[in-house]
Amino acid sequence: MDIKQLKFLVALEQTRHFGQAAARCHVTQPTLSMRIRDLEAELGLELIRRSHRFEGFTEAGLRVLAWSRALLAAEEGLYTEAAACRGQLVGTLRLGVVPLAGFDPVNLVGLFAELHPSLRFRIGVLSSEQIFEQLGRNQLDLGISYLEQLDRVLFDAHPLTEVHMGLLHDPRRFDFAAPVLGWTELAELPLGLLSTGMHFRQSIDHGFRRHGLTPNLRLETDAVYLLVRAVGAGLCCGIVPLEGGFERESEHLRLTPIEDARTLAPLGLIIRRAAPRSPLAEACFREAKAFFRTPR
């Protein structure tokens, strides 16, 4: 067994396709398939369900896959640790961000890039639950998520900002004289919202319930860019973070504040408490805390 076989296995999980996994790992498809079969023979287990194409992992394969991810994270952490011992901070910072965060993660990445020019970055848009899960499994270094359900035993966090809401709209279709909109006015508009279950959507639903109102839902999606496109096409208005900069996506978009509208919990930068924690994650978390000393 060698580390490349584990990388092949994880790449197959990520792509769900033998050819794409091979291309990601810079090997031929026959080589990738042969090395995975070698791993199966060495472990005495069938890891992959196959026909003419990849059909998923067996139950044993899923368990081996979990160990593979942990070992690869440990390998990356080992190299990062060695670099830190040499006084360097190198590697890839893996950051997870909730949709419609109301905090631009590029600002954070820009801070780290300025302090550590050799760093690389991988940013994923994930639900709060996925961020907590992947932090716990050491698949993420840091997360930007809401702090409402944070387990303080497992995670440390630094508050970043309260997220206030505004109505994103095209004034050629929906124009408002008032500088601030109330919930009663929102209930009369065709709205595009994130899917049920996402924290930002839960905060919106809570706002309507608190005022005894029901939203006029025209579009529901889990993709932020589709929501912004639908607003730009005049299909609906969208409720988005006031500080998200979404009005800059098009010259025709406007963002109007909503009275007494904010998410149920502030956003925070989150790191796991348990070892092993990479020096890269620890250094960036410490630097972010120093830079963002108070919630914004």
N, C-alpha and C positions, 0 to 999 in steps of 0.2 A: 504494500500500500504506500502511495506517496500523495503529496499535497495536491498534485495536478488532478488526480482522480476525483478528489473531493471538489475541486473547482469545476470540473466537468459536470458533476452531479448538481451543484448549485446553479450553474448556468442553464442546465436543462430544466430545472424548476422555474427559473425566471423567464425562459423563452417558450417553454412547452413545445419545443420543436428541435429535433436532432440537428438539422442543418444550421439553424440559427444559433444554437448553442455552440456548435463547432466553430462557426464564424466568429462568435464572440470570444472564443478561447484561442483563435488563430491556429486551428488545426483542421484537418480534413474530417468529414463526417465519419468515414470508416475508422479513423484513429480514435475519435471520441467514443464511438460505439464499442470498439474493441477494449479500450481501457476501462469502460464501465463494466463490461462483461468480466474482465479480469478481476475487478473489485468484487463483483458478485461471487465469482469462483473462490476468491480468497476468504470471503466472509461466510460462504456457504449459504447465501440467501439470494432470493430473487428480489431485486430492488425496483425494477421497472416493469410496468405492464405494457406489453408490445403487441402490435399486429403488423400492419405495414407502416405504422407511424407510432409516435409516442402517445400513449393513452393514460398516463398518470403513474403514480408511485404505488407500490404495494404498501401494506401496513408496516411491514418491516422497513421498506424503503423510506417511509416518512420518518421513522425513528432514526435511521442512519443519517438522513438528511439533516435532522436537527443537530446531531453531533457534528456533522460536516460544517454547518454554518458556525457553530461554536469554535471549532478548531481553526477555521479560516479567520474568524475574528481575533482569535488568540495569536495567530501568526502575524496578522497586521499589527496587533498591539505590541508584539515582541519587537518588530522592526521600529515602531514608533518609540517604544521605550529605549531601545538602543540609541536611537537618534537623540532622544532627550538627554541621555547620559553623556552624549558628546556635545551637549549645549545647543542642539538643533531642534526645530519643530517642523517635521515634514509629514507627508502622508495625505490621506483624504479624510476630510471632516464630513461625516454623514449627518445631515440635518433633516428632520421631519417637521412639516408645517401643516397646520389645519387649514382647510379652505376658507376663503374670506377672512383671513386672520386680522386684518386691520393694522398689521404691523409688517412693513416691507422687510422680508428676510435678507434682501440684497444689502440693506444698510448694515446688517450684522456681518454678512459675508465680506463686505467692503472693509469693515473694521479689522477682521481677522487677516484679510489679504494684505492690508497695509502693514500690519504688525509682523506678518510671517509670509513673505513673498513666495516661498516654495510650496505653500499649501495648495491642495486641490480640494474641490468641494462637490458634494453630491446632495442635491436637495430633492426631497419627495413630498408631494402633497398627500396627506393621509388624514384619516379620522383621528380623534383623540384616543380612541381605544387602540387603534393600530400603533400610534406613537408610543403609548405606554407599553404595549406588548413588545414592540421592537427595541425599545430602550432596555426593557427587562431581559431580553434575549441577546443583548449586546449587538444588535443589528443596526442600531443608531447610536451616535455619540451624544447628540443633543436634540431636543424637541422644542417647538414653539406651539403651545397648546393652552387651552383654558384650564384654570386651576381649581375649578369647582369640585372635581372628583379625584383630585390628586391624593395619592396615598403617601403621606409624609414619611412613613417608615421605609418605603422603597425608593422614593425619589426626593431630590432636593430641587428647589425652584427659586427663581428670582423674578418678581413681577416686572412686566415690561410696560403695559399700558391698559387703561380701560378702553373698551371698544364702543364708540358711539355710532349710531346708525343714521344713514341718510337715504333718500329716495333717488335712485338713478333713473333718468328719463330723457327723452328726446323732446325738447320744447316745441318742435314743429308739430308734434302730435299731442303732447301733454304739457300744458303751460300753467304755471301757478304764479299768482300775484304775491302771495304771502312769502316772506323769507324763511318761515319755518312751518312745517306741516304737522297736523295732529293726526292721531290714530283714526278718528272718524273719517277724515278725508282719505286716508290710505285704504280703508275698507271699501270705498266706492270705486277704486281703480283696479284694472286688470293687472295682477301681480305675477312676476316670475320670482320663484324662491328656490333655494337649495332644498334637497331632498329631506324628508322627515327623518329624524334621528341625528342629523348633524347639529352640533351645539348652536351654531349661529341661527339655524332654523328654529330650534327649540326656544331660543330667546325671542324670536319674532312671534312665534305662537303664544308665548307667555304674555307678550305685550298686548296682543289682541284680546286674549282671555281676560286680562286684567281690566280692560276697558269694556268688557261685555260685547265684543265684536267678533265677526268671522271674516277672514280675508277672502277676497274674490280671486281665487287661484286660477290663473290661466296657463302657467307653465311651471313645471317642476323638473329640476335636473340636479345631478351631482357634479356637473362640470361648470366651473365658473366662467370659462370663456364662452360657453354656449348661452349662459344667462346674459352676459354682456352683449353678445351678438343679437339675441332676441330683443333686448332693449333698444339696441341701435337700429333694428329693423322696424321698430314701432309696434311690435307685437304686445308689449307689456311694459310695465315699470318694474324695477328691481330694488329690493332693499339690501344695501351693502354697507360695509364700514365707511364711516365718514372720512377717515383718514387714509383710505385705501388707494386713492388716486385713480379710481375707475373712470372718472369723468375725462381724464386725459387720453383715454383709448380712442376717442373720436372728437372731432371739432363740434359735432352736433349733440354731444352728451352733456347733461348738467346734473349736478348733485345737490339736492336740497335737504338741509337738516330736518330730522324728525324730533318733535318735542318729547323729552323724557324717554328716549329710546337708547338703550345700551344692552350689551350682552349680560347674561346672568352672572358671569364671573370674568375677572381680568385675564389677560393673556400673560403667560410667563415663559421664561426659558428654563428648561427642565433637563436634569441629568440624573442618571441612576446613582444610588448610594453604594450599592454592593460592588466589591471588587470581583473581577478586575475592571478598573476604569483606565482608559488609555490616557497617557500624559497629554495627548492632543486635546481630548475632551475636557480634561481638568483645567488646562491652561486657557482654553477659549472660554470656558464657563467663568473662570476667575476674571478674565479681562472684560467680558461682557458685564459682569456685576459691577466692576469698577467704572465702566463707561456709562452704563444705564443705572445710575445710583438710585434714582427715584422713579416711580411709575410715571409714564408720560401720557 
